[in-house]
């Protein structure tokens, strides 16, 4: 993992500095106070790792927080000395771990259930000791919500999905997910569009789709076909011009002869 800082007094630092580690997910970072940073990521063993900046230096090693995750982490701080980390487990439910500077890390990850979910969780805090967690479910593609009130967690509740969102049953897109690690990318079938066009007449064309339109890559080819009517018209024009030249060849001497006798 690499890091770059910016300060309004001197701008960007001169170069990126390495924080070490090898990761399979994007990093997540939170700050509970001025000049404090806590960074998280999942390693090659899909466990959660943590590194902190205390105002003067980075912690020497990445701290292993355990767990086995299939999504990047989500982290938030609702107060000084407090962190809450979330991620999808191998069961695609949301798992949670908290930290308090007075007591340290809680003893083991706790499952918040729900799902199975197909997106990493998103978490926000609107007040001290308050958390709201969101994720998209695999079954209905709806966004689901769970909240911490300061003393207990609520049940998961669906808050619906955006109008116009295509359901999984009507979509021809296919995807698969590993039992460990990050979800595999969605694959879509290609679409080929063939345009048939007459030579010399770009306004006369017809398009046909030769495979299902699934939102994948689109290949467009143009095929030109001879236009018999156009060629026939050109041939007739040529014949008329030859006939006119022959008439002029015969008539011009006679015309000059008549002019010379007057």
VEXPA-445662 format. One line per 10 residues: number of its first residue (from 1); for each residue x, y, z of N, C-alpha, C, O, CB. Coordinates in steps of 0.2 Angstrom, whole numbers. Atoms other than C-alpha are relative to their C-alpha. Glycine has a CB too. Layout:
BEGIN
NUM	X Y Z X Y Z X Y Z X Y Z X Y Z | ...
# end
This chain:
BEGIN
1	4 -6 0 0 0 0 4 6 0 10 6 3 -5 0 6 | -4 -7 0 6 18 -4 -4 5 2 -10 5 2 2 1 -7 | 3 -5 -4 2 34 4 3 7 -3 9 7 -4 0 0 7 | -3 -7 2 4 53 -2 -5 5 4 -11 4 5 -1 1 -7 | 4 -5 -4 -1 68 9 1 7 -3 5 8 -7 4 0 7 | 0 -7 2 -5 86 6 -2 4 6 -6 3 10 -6 0 -6 | 1 -5 -5 -4 101 17 -1 7 -4 4 8 -8 5 0 5 | 1 -7 3 -10 119 12 6 4 1 7 9 -3 -6 3 3 | -6 -4 -1 6 126 19 6 -2 -5 10 2 -7 3 -1 7 | -6 2 5 18 116 7 -2 -4 -6 2 -6 -10 5 -4 4
11	2 4 6 7 106 -5 1 -7 1 1 -10 6 3 3 -6 | -1 7 0 9 88 -10 7 -2 3 12 2 1 -1 -3 -6 | -6 3 -2 23 78 -2 4 -2 -6 1 -3 -12 0 -6 5 | -4 1 6 38 75 -14 -1 -6 -4 -1 -7 -10 7 1 1 | 0 6 3 35 57 -17 -5 -5 4 -6 -4 10 6 -3 -2 | 4 5 -3 24 42 -13 4 -4 5 10 -5 3 -4 -4 -4 | -4 5 -5 29 32 3 -4 -6 0 -10 -7 1 1 4 6 | 3 6 0 26 14 4 -1 -2 8 3 -1 12 5 -6 -3 | 2 2 -6 17 7 19 0 -8 1 -1 -11 6 -8 2 2 | -1 7 0 21 -11 15 -6 -4 -1 -12 -1 -2 4 -2 6
21	6 5 0 9 -26 15 -1 -2 -8 1 1 -12 -6 4 3 | 3 3 7 1 -36 0 -7 -1 1 -9 -4 6 4 -6 -2 | 8 0 -1 -18 -33 -2 -4 -3 -6 -1 -2 -12 -2 7 2 | 5 3 6 -32 -41 -12 -6 5 0 -11 4 -4 -2 -7 2 | 6 -5 0 -44 -26 -8 2 7 0 8 9 1 -5 -1 6 | -1 -7 -1 -45 -7 -9 1 1 7 -2 -2 11 -5 4 -3 | 0 -2 -7 -40 1 7 -6 4 2 -9 7 -2 7 5 1 | 5 -4 -3 -52 10 19 4 4 5 8 1 9 -6 -4 3 | -3 -4 -5 -47 24 30 -5 4 4 -10 7 1 6 4 -3 | 4 -5 -5 -54 34 45 4 4 4 10 2 5 -5 -4 4
31	-4 -4 -4 -48 48 56 -5 2 6 -10 4 5 2 6 -3 | 4 -2 -6 -55 50 74 2 7 3 -2 9 8 1 -6 5 | -2 -7 -3 -45 66 78 5 3 -5 7 0 -10 2 -1 7 | -5 -3 4 -33 78 71 7 -4 0 9 -6 5 1 8 2 | -6 4 1 -17 70 64 0 -7 3 5 -10 5 6 4 4 | 0 7 -2 -23 53 67 -4 -4 -6 -9 -2 -9 -5 -2 6 | 2 4 6 -26 40 53 0 -8 2 5 -10 5 4 1 -6 | 1 8 0 -32 21 53 -1 -3 -6 -7 -1 -9 -5 -2 6 | 1 3 7 -30 11 37 -1 -7 1 2 -11 5 6 2 -4 | 1 7 0 -37 -6 34 0 -3 -7 -1 1 -12 -7 -1 3
41	0 4 6 -36 -19 20 0 -7 1 2 -9 6 6 2 -5 | -1 7 -1 -38 -37 17 6 -3 -4 7 -1 -10 -7 -4 -3 | -7 3 2 -22 -47 14 -2 -6 -5 -7 -8 -7 4 -2 5 | 1 6 5 -19 -62 2 -3 -6 4 -5 -10 0 7 -2 -2 | 4 5 -4 -26 -73 16 -7 2 1 -11 -2 5 4 -2 6 | 7 -3 0 -42 -62 15 -2 1 7 -8 3 9 -5 -5 -2 | 1 -2 -7 -40 -58 34 1 8 -1 3 11 -5 5 -3 5 | 0 -8 0 -42 -39 39 7 2 3 9 -1 8 -6 2 4 | -6 -3 -2 -26 -29 42 -1 7 2 -5 11 -1 6 -1 -5 | 0 -6 -2 -23 -13 51 6 4 1 11 0 4 -5 1 7
51	-6 -4 -1 -10 1 51 -2 7 2 -7 10 0 5 0 -6 | 2 -7 -3 -11 18 61 6 5 0 12 3 0 -2 -1 7 | -4 -6 0 -3 35 60 -2 4 7 -8 6 7 0 5 -6 | 2 -2 -7 -2 42 78 2 8 0 2 11 6 4 -3 5 | -2 -7 0 4 60 73 7 1 -1 9 7 -3 -2 3 6 | -7 -1 1 22 57 72 3 -6 -4 8 -5 -8 4 0 6 | -3 5 4 25 40 64 -6 -5 -1 -11 -6 2 6 -4 4 | 5 5 2 16 25 56 2 -6 5 8 -7 7 1 -3 -7 | -1 6 -4 14 9 67 5 -5 -4 4 -5 -10 -6 -4 2 | -5 4 4 29 -3 62 -3 -5 -4 0 -6 -10 5 -2 5
61	3 6 3 19 -18 57 -7 1 -1 -11 4 2 2 -6 3 | 7 1 1 2 -22 50 -3 -4 5 0 -10 6 -1 -2 -8 | 3 4 -6 -9 -28 64 -5 -5 -3 -9 -2 -7 -3 5 5 | 5 5 2 -19 -44 60 -6 0 4 -6 -1 10 4 -7 -1 | 6 -1 -3 -37 -42 64 -4 -7 -1 -10 -7 2 -4 6 -1 | 3 7 1 -42 -60 58 -6 1 -5 -7 6 -8 -2 -3 6 | 6 0 4 -58 -64 49 2 -3 -7 8 -3 -9 -3 6 -1 | -1 2 7 -60 -70 31 -6 3 -4 -12 2 -3 -1 -8 -1 | 4 -4 3 -68 -58 19 0 0 -7 5 -2 -11 2 7 2 | 1 0 7 -75 -57 2 -2 7 -3 -4 8 -9 -6 -5 -2
71	2 -7 2 -77 -38 1 6 4 3 9 3 7 -7 2 1 | -4 -5 -3 -66 -23 4 -3 2 7 -9 2 8 1 6 -5 | 3 -2 -7 -68 -16 22 -3 7 -1 -2 11 -6 6 1 5 | 3 -7 -1 -79 -1 27 2 2 7 1 -2 12 -8 0 -2 | -1 -2 -7 -74 9 42 -2 7 1 -3 11 -3 8 0 1 | 2 -7 -2 -80 24 52 2 1 7 2 -4 11 -8 1 -1 | -1 -2 -7 -77 33 68 -5 5 2 -6 10 -1 7 3 1 | 5 -4 -2 -91 41 78 3 4 6 -1 8 9 -6 -4 2 | -3 -4 -6 -79 48 92 7 -1 0 10 -6 -3 -4 -2 6 | -7 0 -2 -62 51 98 2 -7 3 -1 -9 8 3 5 4
81	-2 6 -3 -53 34 101 -5 -6 -2 -4 -11 1 0 0 7 | 5 5 2 -67 24 92 0 -2 -7 0 3 -11 -8 2 2 | 0 2 7 -67 14 76 -5 -6 0 -6 -10 4 7 -3 -2 | 4 6 2 -80 2 68 1 -2 -7 1 2 -11 -8 2 1 | -2 2 6 -75 -9 54 -5 -6 -2 -8 -10 2 7 -4 0 | 5 4 3 -87 -19 42 3 -4 -6 7 -1 -9 -6 3 -1 | -2 3 7 -85 -32 28 -4 -6 -1 -8 -8 4 8 -2 0 | 4 6 1 -94 -47 20 5 -6 1 10 -6 -1 -2 1 -8 | -3 7 -1 -89 -64 26 -1 -5 -6 -4 -3 -11 -2 -3 6 | 1 5 5 -88 -80 16 -7 -2 -1 -9 -5 -6 4 -6 2
91	7 2 0 -107 -82 20 -4 6 -3 -10 6 -4 -3 -1 7 | 3 -6 3 -110 -64 12 -4 3 4 -9 7 2 -3 -2 -7 | 3 -4 -5 -117 -58 28 5 6 2 11 5 0 -2 -4 6 | -5 -5 -3 -110 -42 36 3 -2 7 -1 -4 11 -4 7 0 | -4 1 -6 -97 -44 49 3 6 3 4 11 -1 5 -6 0 | -2 -6 -3 -92 -31 62 5 -1 6 5 -6 9 -6 4 3 | -5 0 -6 -77 -27 74 1 7 2 1 12 -2 7 -3 -3 | 0 -6 -3 -76 -12 85 7 1 4 10 -4 6 -6 2 5 | -6 -2 -4 -61 -3 94 -2 6 4 -5 11 2 6 1 -5 | 1 -5 -5 -61 8 109 7 1 3 10 -4 6 -6 -1 5
101	-7 -1 -3 -45 16 115 1 -1 7 6 -3 10 2 8 -1 | -1 1 -7 -49 13 133 0 -8 1 2 -10 6 -6 3 3 | 0 7 -1 -52 -6 130 3 -4 -5 4 -10 -4 -8 -2 1 | -3 3 5 -44 -10 114 -6 -4 -5 -11 -2 -5 4 -6 2 | 5 4 5 -52 -22 100 -5 -4 4 -3 -8 9 4 -4 -5 | 4 5 -3 -67 -32 104 2 -7 -1 6 -8 -5 -8 1 -2 | -2 7 0 -65 -50 107 -4 -4 -6 -9 -7 -5 -1 -4 6 | 3 3 6 -69 -57 89 -5 4 -4 -8 8 -1 -3 -7 3 | 5 -3 4 -79 -52 75 -7 -3 1 -8 -8 3 2 -2 -8 | 7 2 -1 -98 -52 77 -4 0 -7 -3 5 -11 -4 4 5
111	4 0 6 -110 -57 63 -6 5 1 -10 4 6 -2 -7 -2 | 6 -4 0 -124 -44 59 -5 -3 -5 -11 0 -5 2 7 -3 | 5 4 4 -132 -57 48 -2 4 -7 2 7 -10 -7 -1 4 | 3 -3 6 -143 -51 33 3 -4 -6 7 -9 -6 2 7 0 | -3 3 6 -140 -55 15 -3 -7 -2 -9 -9 0 7 -1 0 | -7 -2 2 -133 -63 6 0 6 -4 -4 8 -8 3 -6 -4 | -1 -6 3 -126 -47 0 5 0 -6 9 -5 -6 2 5 5 | -4 1 6 -118 -44 -17 4 7 -1 8 7 -5 -4 0 -6 | -4 -5 0 -110 -27 -13 3 1 7 1 -1 12 -4 7 -2 | -3 -2 -6 -98 -21 0 -4 4 4 -8 8 2 7 3 -1
121	4 -4 -4 -106 -13 15 2 7 0 8 8 -1 0 -3 7 | -1 -7 -1 -107 6 17 -2 2 7 -8 0 9 -3 4 -6 | 2 -2 -7 -107 14 34 1 7 1 6 10 -1 4 -4 5 | -1 -7 -2 -110 31 41 -2 1 7 -5 -3 10 -5 5 -5 | 2 -1 -7 -112 39 58 -2 7 0 1 12 -2 6 -1 5 | 3 -7 0 -123 54 60 0 3 7 -2 9 8 -8 -1 -2 | -1 -3 -7 -120 56 79 4 -5 4 6 -10 2 -7 1 3 | -4 5 -4 -110 49 93 -4 -6 2 -10 -6 4 2 4 7 | 3 6 -1 -113 31 96 -6 -2 -4 -11 -5 -2 -2 0 8 | 5 1 5 -124 30 81 3 -3 -7 8 1 -9 -5 6 -1
131	-2 3 7 -121 19 65 -6 -2 -4 -11 -5 -2 5 -6 2 | 5 2 5 -131 16 49 4 -4 -5 9 -1 -8 -4 6 -3 | -4 5 5 -125 1 38 -5 -1 -6 -11 -3 -5 2 -6 3 | 4 1 6 -131 -2 20 4 -5 -4 10 -5 -4 -1 7 -4 | -3 5 5 -128 -16 7 -6 -2 -5 -12 -2 -3 3 -6 4 | 5 2 5 -137 -22 -9 -1 -8 1 5 -11 0 2 2 -7 | 1 7 -1 -145 -40 -7 0 -3 -7 -1 0 -12 -7 -1 3 | 0 4 6 -142 -53 -20 -7 -2 -3 -8 -2 -9 4 -6 1 | 7 2 3 -160 -59 -21 -4 5 -3 -7 3 -8 -3 -3 6 | 5 -4 3 -170 -44 -24 3 7 -2 0 11 -5 -5 2 6
141	-4 -6 3 -156 -31 -29 -2 6 4 -1 12 2 -2 1 -7 | 2 -6 -4 -164 -19 -15 6 1 5 10 -3 6 -6 -2 4 | -4 -2 -5 -154 -9 -3 -3 -1 7 -8 0 8 2 8 -1 | 2 1 -7 -155 -15 15 4 4 5 10 6 4 1 -8 1 | -2 -5 -5 -152 -5 31 0 -3 7 -5 -7 8 -3 6 0 | 0 2 -7 -147 -9 49 4 5 4 8 8 1 4 -7 0 | -3 -5 -3 -143 3 62 1 -2 8 -2 -6 10 -5 6 1 | -2 1 -7 -135 4 79 -2 6 4 -1 12 2 8 -1 1 | 3 -6 -4 -144 15 92 4 3 6 2 8 9 -7 -2 2 | -4 -2 -6 -131 16 105 0 -5 5 4 -6 10 -2 7 3
151	1 5 -4 -137 1 114 -1 -7 -3 0 -12 0 -5 1 5 | 2 6 4 -143 -12 101 0 1 -7 -1 7 -9 -6 -3 3 | 1 -1 7 -144 -16 83 -7 -2 -2 -10 -5 1 5 -6 -3 | 7 1 3 -160 -15 73 0 -6 -4 5 -9 -6 -3 6 -4 | 0 5 6 -166 -29 61 2 3 -6 1 9 -7 -7 -3 0 | -1 -2 7 -161 -28 43 -7 2 -3 -12 -1 -2 3 -5 -4 | 6 -2 4 -175 -18 33 2 2 -7 7 6 -8 -3 6 4 | 0 -2 7 -177 -16 15 -2 7 -1 -7 9 1 -3 -4 -5 | 2 -7 1 -177 2 9 -1 1 -8 -1 6 -11 5 5 2 | 2 0 7 -181 -3 -9 6 1 -5 12 1 -3 -5 5 -2
161	-6 -1 5 -171 0 -25 -2 6 -5 -8 7 -5 1 -7 -4 | 1 -5 5 -170 14 -38 -6 -2 -5 -6 -7 -8 6 3 -3 | 5 1 5 -185 16 -50 4 -1 -7 9 2 -9 -5 6 -1 | -3 1 6 -180 8 -67 5 -5 0 8 -7 -5 2 6 -3 | -6 5 0 -167 -4 -60 -3 -7 -2 -8 -9 -1 2 -1 8 | 1 6 4 -167 -20 -70 1 -6 5 6 -7 8 4 -1 -6 | -1 6 -5 -171 -36 -59 4 -5 -3 5 -5 -9 -7 -3 1 | -5 6 2 -159 -51 -60 -4 -5 -5 -1 -8 -9 3 -3 6 | 4 4 4 -173 -61 -68 -1 2 -7 -1 -3 -11 -7 -2 3 | 1 -3 7 -175 -50 -83 6 2 -3 6 3 -9 -5 6 0
171	-6 -2 3 -157 -47 -86 3 -6 -3 3 -11 0 4 4 5 | -3 5 3 -147 -57 -97 8 0 2 12 -5 -1 0 0 -8 | -6 -1 -3 -131 -52 -88 1 -6 4 -3 -8 8 2 6 3 | -1 5 -4 -122 -66 -79 6 2 4 10 5 2 1 -7 -4 | -6 -1 -5 -110 -66 -64 1 -5 4 -4 -9 5 -1 7 4 | -1 5 -5 -102 -77 -52 5 3 5 8 8 4 3 -6 -3 | -4 -3 -6 -94 -75 -35 4 -6 3 1 -11 4 -5 3 5 | -4 5 -3 -80 -84 -27 -2 -2 7 -5 3 10 8 2 0 | 1 2 -7 -82 -93 -10 4 4 5 3 5 10 0 -7 2 | -5 -5 -4 -67 -83 -4 3 5 -5 3 3 -11 6 -4 3
181	-3 -6 4 -59 -67 -11 -6 4 -3 -11 4 0 3 -4 -6 | 4 -5 3 -67 -53 -21 -5 -3 -5 -3 -8 -8 4 6 -2 | 4 2 5 -82 -55 -32 3 0 -7 7 5 -9 -7 4 0 | -2 0 7 -78 -60 -50 -3 6 -4 -9 7 -3 0 -6 -3 | 4 -6 4 -82 -46 -63 -5 -3 -4 -5 -9 -6 5 3 -5 | 6 2 4 -98 -47 -73 2 -1 -7 6 3 -9 -6 5 1 | -2 1 7 -97 -54 -90 -7 1 -4 -12 -1 -2 3 -7 -2 | 6 -1 5 -109 -50 -105 2 -2 -7 8 -2 -9 -2 8 0 | -1 3 7 -111 -57 -122 0 6 -5 -3 12 -4 -6 -4 -2 | -1 -6 5 -106 -46 -137 -6 0 -5 -10 -4 -5 7 -2 -4
191	6 -2 4 -118 -38 -149 3 2 -7 8 6 -7 -4 5 2 | -2 -1 7 -115 -38 -168 -5 4 -4 -11 1 -5 3 -6 -4 | 5 -4 4 -124 -25 -179 3 0 -7 8 3 -8 -2 7 3 | -2 0 7 -123 -27 -198 -4 5 -4 -11 5 -3 -1 -7 -3 | 4 -5 4 -128 -12 -209 1 -2 -8 7 -2 -10 3 7 2 | 0 1 7 -132 -16 -227 -2 6 -4 -7 9 -3 -5 -6 -2 | 1 -6 3 -130 -1 -239 1 -1 -7 6 -4 -9 4 5 3 | -1 0 8 -132 2 -258 5 4 -1 6 10 2 -7 2 -3 | -6 -5 3 -117 9 -267 -3 6 -3 -8 6 -7 4 -4 -5 | 2 -6 3 -119 27 -271 -6 3 3 -8 8 1 -1 -1 -7
201	6 -2 -3 -134 29 -260 0 -1 8 -3 -6 10 -6 -3 -3 | -1 0 -8 -129 32 -241 -6 0 4 -7 -2 9 5 4 2 | 6 -1 -3 -147 36 -237 -4 -6 0 -9 -7 4 -4 6 -3 | 4 6 0 -153 19 -241 4 -6 3 9 -9 0 -1 -2 -8 | -3 5 -4 -148 6 -228 -5 -3 5 -10 -1 6 6 3 4 | 4 4 -5 -155 -7 -216 5 -3 5 10 -5 3 -4 -5 -4 | -4 3 -5 -148 -13 -200 -3 -6 3 -9 -7 4 2 5 6 | 2 6 -3 -149 -30 -192 4 -2 6 10 -2 5 -1 -6 -5 | -4 2 -6 -144 -37 -175 1 -7 -1 -5 -11 -1 -3 3 6 | -1 7 1 -136 -54 -176 1 -4 6 2 -10 6 6 -1 -5
211	0 4 -6 -136 -58 -158 -3 5 5 -5 11 4 8 -1 3 | 4 -3 -5 -145 -53 -142 4 6 2 10 6 3 -1 -4 6 | -3 -6 -3 -142 -35 -136 0 -1 8 -5 0 11 -4 6 -2 | -1 2 -7 -135 -38 -118 4 6 3 5 5 9 3 -6 1 | -4 -5 -3 -125 -22 -115 7 -1 -1 11 3 2 -2 1 7 | -7 2 1 -109 -30 -120 3 4 -6 0 9 -8 1 -7 -1 | -4 -4 5 -96 -24 -133 -4 -1 -7 -7 -6 -8 7 -3 -2 | 4 0 7 -105 -19 -150 5 1 -6 9 5 -6 -4 6 1 | -4 0 7 -97 -23 -167 -4 2 -5 -9 -1 -6 4 -7 -1 | 4 -3 6 -103 -13 -182 4 -1 -6 9 1 -7 -2 8 1
221	-3 1 6 -100 -19 -199 -4 3 -6 -10 3 -5 2 -7 -2 | 4 -2 6 -105 -11 -216 1 -4 -6 7 -5 -8 2 8 -1 | 0 4 6 -109 -21 -231 -3 4 -6 -9 6 -5 -3 -7 1 | 3 -4 6 -111 -12 -248 -2 -5 -5 2 -10 -7 5 5 -2 | 3 5 5 -122 -21 -261 0 5 -7 -2 10 -6 -6 -3 1 | 1 -3 6 -122 -16 -280 -7 2 -1 -12 -1 1 2 -4 -6 | 7 -3 1 -137 -5 -284 -1 -1 -8 1 3 -12 0 7 2 | 2 1 7 -144 -12 -301 -3 6 -3 -1 8 -9 -4 -6 -1 | 3 -6 2 -155 3 -303 4 6 -2 4 9 -7 -6 2 4 | -5 -5 1 -141 15 -301 4 -1 -6 6 4 -10 4 1 6
231	-4 2 6 -130 6 -314 -4 1 -6 -1 3 -11 3 -7 1 | 4 0 6 -144 5 -326 -1 7 -2 0 9 -8 -7 -3 0 | 1 -7 2 -147 24 -325 7 3 -3 6 7 -7 -2 3 6 | -7 -2 2 -128 27 -327 1 -2 -8 3 2 -12 5 -2 4 | -1 2 7 -128 16 -343 -4 4 -5 -2 5 -10 -1 -7 0 | 5 -4 5 -143 25 -351 3 7 -1 2 9 -7 -7 0 3 | -3 -7 1 -135 42 -348 6 0 -5 7 4 -9 2 3 7 | -6 1 5 -119 36 -357 -2 -1 -7 1 2 -11 5 -6 3 | 3 1 7 -129 30 -372 -3 6 -3 -2 7 -9 -5 -6 0 | 3 -6 2 -138 46 -373 5 5 -2 5 9 -7 -5 3 5
241	-5 -5 2 -122 56 -373 4 -2 -7 5 2 -11 5 0 6 | -3 2 6 -114 45 -387 -5 2 -6 -2 4 -11 1 -8 0 | 5 -2 6 -130 48 -398 0 7 -1 0 9 -7 -7 -2 2 | 0 -8 1 -129 67 -395 6 2 -4 6 6 -8 -1 3 6 | -6 -1 3 -111 67 -400 0 -2 -8 3 2 -12 6 -3 3 | 0 3 7 -114 57 -416 -5 5 -4 -3 7 -10 -3 -7 -1 | 4 -5 3 -128 69 -421 3 7 -2 3 9 -7 -7 2 4 | -4 -6 1 -117 84 -419 5 -1 -5 7 4 -9 3 3 7 | -6 1 5 -103 76 -429 -3 1 -7 1 3 -12 3 -7 1 | 3 -1 7 -115 75 -444 -3 6 -1 -2 9 -7 -5 -6 -1
251	3 -6 1 -124 91 -442 4 6 0 3 11 -4 -5 1 6 | -4 -6 0 -110 103 -439 3 2 -7 3 8 -9 6 -1 5 | -3 -2 7 -102 102 -457 -6 3 -4 -5 7 -8 3 -6 -4 | 5 -2 4 -119 104 -465 -2 7 2 -4 12 -2 -6 -4 1 | 1 -6 -2 -122 119 -454 5 5 -2 3 11 -4 -1 1 8 | -5 -4 2 -106 127 -458 0 1 -8 1 7 -10 7 -2 1 | 1 -1 7 -109 124 -477 -6 5 -1 -5 9 -6 -2 -7 -3 | 6 -5 1 -126 133 -476 2 7 2 0 12 -2 -6 -2 5 | -2 -7 -2 -118 148 -467 5 3 -6 5 9 -7 4 0 7 | -5 -3 5 -104 149 -481 -4 2 -6 -1 6 -10 5 -6 -2
261	3 -2 6 -117 150 -495 -4 6 0 -7 9 -5 -4 -6 -3 | 4 -6 -1 -126 165 -488 4 6 -1 1 11 0 -4 0 7
# end
